[in-house]
């Protein structure tokens, strides 16, 4: 065991290093958005301006706030702090995921653990870092499989939950509060499976304890979401998972393309030999992983192993959960490749042990996984370095906007959502930007992933980021709103037509007396 430990630790660290390397190489070309800077921007508002009412989506990313609070104590460039957050979360994700996979497959050799995780880290040139989006599922994915591994150990008779039922239930509730995605696509199906397992497979009371903890955590979640209002936090449920049967049959062609994009195999035409090789190997590995999940599901059912069975059959739920969402958002597919890779880690040592005279077969799978990881890493690194030398038009436009907003010297501003959080965060200097949207010719404020302190902070001057491509199609013409706001004291028009308009008074006073979210009459 002592000789095995360093190799296993290396097998857990290496995928994290690859994912972090690709994230660091991609960083200079990343165009951050108001989603990918939302929680950091809120933390920055709390520290610079104060706290009013913070409006968060159902996926609050609660677990990330402590990290952001620590990072914001350092006097670094905003983009540097974003990169640090991505690297910390990416490394933590693969460390926790590796620990969960090792617990689920305690007899796995180091290379049987490393090869699948390396493929996951390198797939699509760096899917492991979720495209440098710190405000997305990363550490949550690792925690999901670690919790599943601990549940498997409990069901196998390792330990008792007598004194741990309450803290575990509360911890699960906090997990669903952080991201209800895992409650819907992993915990709820596992609850049904546990009860069915008790009825159909084995009368083990530990199955009832597991299902009971999950059910109670589901009941506690709405209480937590309601009670958090005491601290000035409001949860908006309008954007959470909302399945409809009507969504299944619409836009299936687009869904197929988005799925290929999510998995990184959509680029074939005029592609380099390296990219085509990476795509071919990725498709081959995914096909092998899908076949392996089917084999694993049969094995785990026969051997009465609930948790490995739940992991093996979860990827169809991830696809179904995406299909029933309006617009089929392919970002919800991220659980599928993680589940397939963890299933592979569980299966590889069993394949080796079941066919000792045919040990070459599992080794062949390990070699294929390693080759796919190596080629994907090479493509991800070379493409990141190449594109970094030629910044995209979107990145150039964003940099120009940040420079112009900073040059105004004004600290309070307004903008459409996709310009709000990102401008607040990237320009720094105690600057805040509150959302000002247009609906049927009426402008109104909105606090989607923001804090009302941005609206109520006092100011002598304010700025408005006027985006003709957004405001005018929604009925807010420049001429009409000049009559409402008055002529700006200063207007700067950028290369993409966006304007930075400076006013010598606080235009936020026009909306302060109106409850947030109502139209101004």
N, C-alpha and C positions, 0 to 999 in steps of 0.2 A: 504493500500500500504506500509505503514511504517513497519508493522509487516512482510510483505511478502519479503521485500528487503533483510534482512540478510539471509533468507533461500535460496533465489535465488542466492545470492553471494556465499553462501556455496556450492550450487549445481554446480556453475561454477568452484570453487576452488578445490573441492574434486577430480574430474577427473584429473586435472593438477597435484595434489599431487601424485595420484596413478601412473600416467605415469612417473613422475620424480623419484618416488621410484623404479620402475622397471628398469628405465634407470640407476640409480645409482648402483643397484645390479648387473646389466649386465656388467657394465663398466670394471671390472677387467678381464673379459674373452673376451672382444672385440678385434679382430684383425683389427686394422685400416689399410686402404689402401691408395693408392695415390689419389683416388677419394675423400675419406672422410677426407683427410687432404689438398686437393688441394688449396682452397682459403686461408686457414690459412697459408699454406706454401708460397703462393704468397705475402701475407701481410708481413710475416716474411722476405722475400727477399727484399721487398721495404724498410723495416726498417734497415736491416743489410747491404745490398749491394748497393741498389739504384734501379732505375727503367729504364729498357730498353724499350722493346716492350712486353706487356703482352698479351698473347693469351688465350682467354676464349672461352668456348663452347657457344652455343646459350642460354642454361640455365645458365646465368652468376652468379646467386645468389647474385645480386646487394644488396639486402636488408640486407644480412648477413655481408657485409664488414665493416660497422660501428661498429658492435658488435665485430668482430675480431680485429679491430684496437684498441678498448678499452681493450680487454682482453690481447692483446700482450704487453700492458704497464706494466703488473704485472710480477714479477720475480717468476714464478711458473713452475713446471714440465710440459712439453708439454702435457702429458696425462691428467693432472689435468685441464689444459686450455681447452682441448677437451671436458672433462666432463662438465665443466662450460658452454661451448657453447651449448651442448646438453640440459642441464637442463634449461637454459634461453629460448632457442628456443621452447622446449617442453612446458614449462609453458606458454609462450606467445601464442603458438598455441591454447592451450585449453582455455585460457582466451578470445582470440579473437573469437574463434569458438563458445564458450558459449554465448558471446555477440550477435553474429549473429543469433544463434538459438533462443535466447530469443526475439530478435526483430521480427523474423519470426513467433514466437508463443507466443505473449504477454500474453495470457491467460493460459499458461502452469503453472501448479503447480511445486513446486521446485523438487519433486521427478520425475515428468515427464520430466524435463530437465536433472536431474542428472543421472538417470538410463541409458538412451541411451549413454550419453557421457562417463560414467564409463565403459560400455561394450566396447566402442571404445578404450578407454585408455588401457584396460587390454587385449583385444583380442590378441591371439597368444603370450600371456605372455609378452606383451609390444609393440604392433604395434604402440601405440601412439607416441613413440619416434623414429619411423622408424628405429628400430634396432641400435640406437645410432649413426645414420649418420646425423651429423649437416649439411653437404652439400647435402641436399636432400629436398624434399617438406615437410615442416613443417609449419612455419609461413605463407607460401603462401596458404596452405590449409585453415587456419583460416581466412586469409584476403579474400579469395575467397567467403566464405559464409557470411562474414560481408558485403562485397560489394553487394552481392545479396540481403541481408536483407535491406540495405539502398536503393537499387533500388526498392525493393518491397514497402517500405514506400513512396518513391517518386510517384510511380504509384498509390498508395492509396490516394494521395492528401496531404501528409504531407510534406510541404515545396516546395520551388521553386528552379529551377536550373539556374535562369536568370543570376546571377553573378558568378555561380560556374561551368558553362559549360567548360570554358577553363582549370581551375586547375584540374577538374575531368578528362578531356580528357588527360591532360599531366600525371596525376597520373596513369591512366590506361595504358598509353604507357610505363611508368616506370615498371609497373607490368608485362607487356608482355616482357619487356627487361630482367627483373629478371628471368622469366620462361615462355616461349611461350607455354608450355603445357596447361596452362589455357586459353590462347587465342584460341588454336585449339579446345580443348575439352569442354570448357564452354562458352567462349565469342562468338565465331563464331556461334555455334548453337543458342545461345540466341538472336543474331542479326536477324537470319532468323526467329526465333519464334516471335520476337517482330513485325516484318513486317507482318508476316502471321496473327498474332493476330489482328493487325490493320485492315487488309482486311477482316478477317473471323469472328472476335469476337466483337470488339468494336472500333469505330473510335475515339480513345483517342490520341490526338496529343503528349501526353507524351511518348507514345510508339515510335513515330518517333524521339523524342529528345533522348531517350535512344539508339535507333539503330544508330542515327547519331553520338553520342559520341563514341560508339564502333567502327563504321566504320572509323571515323577520326583517332582514336587511332591506328587502324590497319595500316593506311597510314603513320602515324608519326613514327612507329616502325623502318622501314628500314632506315629512315632519321637519327634517333637516333643511330642506329647501325653503320651507315656510319660516322656520325659526331663524334662519340666517339674516332675515330682514331686520332683526334687532340691531345688527351691526352695520346697517346701511347698505346691504347687498341685496339686489333683486335678481331673480333668475327668470329669464325669458324662455318660455317653452315653445315658442312658435317655430323655431328652427330646428328642433330636435327630430330624431327619427320618427317619421310619421308615415307608416306603410299604407298604401292603397292598392286595391286590386286593379284599378284602372291604369296604374303606372306600368304594369307588367308588360302589356302589349305595345306600349308606345316607345318609339325610339330605340328599337332593338339593334338596328344597324349602328347607330351612334354608340350604343353600349359596347358592342363588339370592338369598335375602334378604341374607345376609352379604356377597355380592359387591356388591350394590347399595349396602349401607352403606359398604363399603370405598371405593367410587367416589363416594360422596356423593349418590346419586340415589334414596334410599329414601323421602324425605319428600315426599309429594304431598298427602295429606289435610289440610285446614285450613291449608295453607301460604300464606305471603304471596306476593304477585305477584312480588316480587324473587326469592324462593326458587324458585318455579315456573319463572321465566325462566332462572335459573341451572341448574336441572335439565334443562330442555329443551335449552339450549345445550350442556351437558356431554354429554348423550346424543348430540346431533348430532355434536359433535366426536369423541367416541369412535367413532361409526359411520364417520366419515370417516377416522379414524386406522386402524381395522381394515381398511377398503378399501385405504387407502394401503399398509399392511403387505403385503397380498396382491399389489398391483401391484409393490411394491418387491422382494418375494421373487422374482418372475418376472424383473424387470430384472437383479437382482444375480446370479441364476443364469446368465442369458445372458451377462452381462459378466464372469463368473468372479470375482466379488468375494466372497470367503469371509466376511469379517467383517461387512459390511453385510447379507449374506444371513443370517448367524447372528443378528444383532440383529432382523431383520424377522420371523423365524420363532420367536423365543424366547417370545413371549407365550402361545402355546398350551401350552408346557412349564410356564409359571408356573401356569396353570389346572390342568393335569394334575397337577403336583406338589402342588397343594392338594387336588385330588379324592382322591388316593390316601392322604392323611393322615387318621387317625382324627379325626372331628369337623370335618373340612374347615376348618382355621383360616384365615380369609380374610386374616390379616395376611401370609401368604405370597404374596399376589397383588401385592404392592407392586412387584415387578420388571416386571409387565406394563405399567402406564401409563408407566413410565420408558422401557422399550424401544420402545413405540409412539411416544412423543414424539421420541426420538432418531432413529427411522426417518423421522419427518416432517421433521426438520432435514436429513437426507441427501437426501430426495426433493424438497423444495421448489425448490432451485436447478436440479435436473435437469429438473423439470417446466417451469421457466421457459426453460431452454436448449433443450429438445426442441420447444417450441411457441412460438417467439419472436413469432409473429403472434397468439398467443392468451395473451399475458402476463397478461391479466385473470384467467385461471382460478387460477393459483397465488396471485395477489394476493387473490382472493376468499377463498381458504383462509386466508391470513394475517389477513384482516379478521375472519373467523369465529372464528379462534383468539383474536384480540385481544379481540373482544367478549365471548367466553366468559370470558376471564381477567378482564376488567374487571368483569363482572357478579358473578362468583364472589368477587372481591376485595371488592366492595361488600357482598355478602351476608355474607361471613365477618367483615368489620369491624363491620357494624351488629349482627349477631347476638352477636358477642363482647361488644360494649359493652352491649347489652341484658341479656344473661345475667349479666354482671359486676355489675350492679346488684342482682341477685337470686341470691345464692349458692345452689347446690343443697343439698338435705338431706344428701347424702353429704359435701360439703365442710364443712358446719356440724358434722356429727358427728365428722369427722376433726379439725377444729380443737379441738373440746371435748376429745377424747381426748388430743391433744398437750398441751393446757393442764393436764389432770389428771395426766398422767404427769410432766410437768415439776414440778408442785407437790409431788409426793411427795419430791423431792430424792434419790431412789434412782437409782443409776447402772447397776445390773445388773438385767435383766429377761428375761422369757420370754413368748412369745405364739405364736399360729398364724402360718404363713408370711405371710399377707397383712397382718399387723399388725407383722411383725418389722422388716424393713429400713427401712420407711417411718417407723416410730416411732424407730428408732435414729438416722436421719438428720435428721428434721424437729425432734426435740426437742433435738439437739445436746448440748453440755456434757459430752462424754466418755461419754455414755450409750450402752449397747449392749443390744440385745434379741436373744435367741437363740430359734430355733424350737423349740416344744414342741407336737408333734402328738399326735393320739389315733387309735388303730387298734384296733377291737374291744375297747374298754374299757381299753386299756393306753396310757399316755402314754409317749412316747419323744422324745428329741431328734433333730434332723435338721439337717444343715449345707448344705441346698440354697441355693446362692448366698449363702454366709456364711463365717465364719471361726471355728474352734474356740476362738480366744482369747476370744470372747464367753462361752463356757461355762466356761473355766478361770480367768478373772480372779477374784481374791479379792474378797469382798464381805461386809460385816456384815449388810446388809439387801438384799432383792431384791423385785421386784414381778412379778406375773403378770397379763397382760391376758386375762381370762376372757371368752370369747365363747360364750354359751350356744347360739347358732345353729350353731356349729361343733362344740364339744366334745360336747354332749349327744346329738345325732343319731349320733355315732360311738361312743356307749357310755360316755363319761366324764361321769358325773353329778356335780353339785356336792357332794352329800352324800358320795359314795364317795371323792372326792378330797380332801375336807376331812379324812377319816380318814388319808390318806396324808401330806398336807402339813401337817396341823394347821390350827387356826383362824388366819386372817390377823389381823394386828394392826390393819389398817385396810382398809376396803372402801369404794370410791366407785362408785356405780352411775350410769351416764350415761343420757341420754334414750333412747338406742336399745337399752338393756338390757345393753350391754357393761360389765364391771366391771374396775376397777383394784384389785388385791388386793396389799397390802404385807405381807411377812413379815419378822420380826425375825431371820432367819438366811438363809444362802445355800441356797435350795432346789436350786441347781444341783449341790450335792454329792451329791444323790440319784442323779444320772445321770453324774457325772464318771468313775466307775470302770467304767461300762458303755460298750463300744465304740459310737461314734456310729452311730445307725441301728438298733440292736437294741432290742427291747422290754425294758422293765423288768419283771422277774418279781415 
